[in-house]
């Protein structure tokens, strides 16, 4: 019995091939974790924080890159801040845009980091088109080409690049 117990113990000792299998399994696990991390980072790009919130916007005929993040509970911001800027968009800023949004200020020209979203709705009988300045948007509204719909959504916006 003593010999058979010694044989069982000896048969269960790790061999060189067992060590190779463990190292291989560890590498596979590390690779799987790396792929999971990369996939998670890719999923995070869909949110509006950081790089995921970047989009083009026109200001006075020039194309800029802005970074947008919707602010929670915008009622106090709208009630207490009379210098909020305006961003004109054809769809909610969290959605894909039909046209590039238009902003009414940049740094050094009346810029405030808080922006109220105003939706552009093209009126019947008018062909939707791209506007490149807030003056164009306001002129089109005055002419009856579009209707402007103020929303209660406020965004934190920074202009991060110009063209």
Secondary structure, 3 states (H helix, E strand, C coil): CHHHHHHHHHHCCCCHHHHHHHHHHHHHHHHHHHHHHHHHHHHHCCCCCHHHHEEEEEECCEEEEEEEEECCCCHHHHHHCCCCEEEEECCCCCCCCCCCEEECCCCCCCCCCEEEEEEEEECCCCCCCCCCCHHHHHHHHHCCCEEEEEEEEEEEEEEEEEC
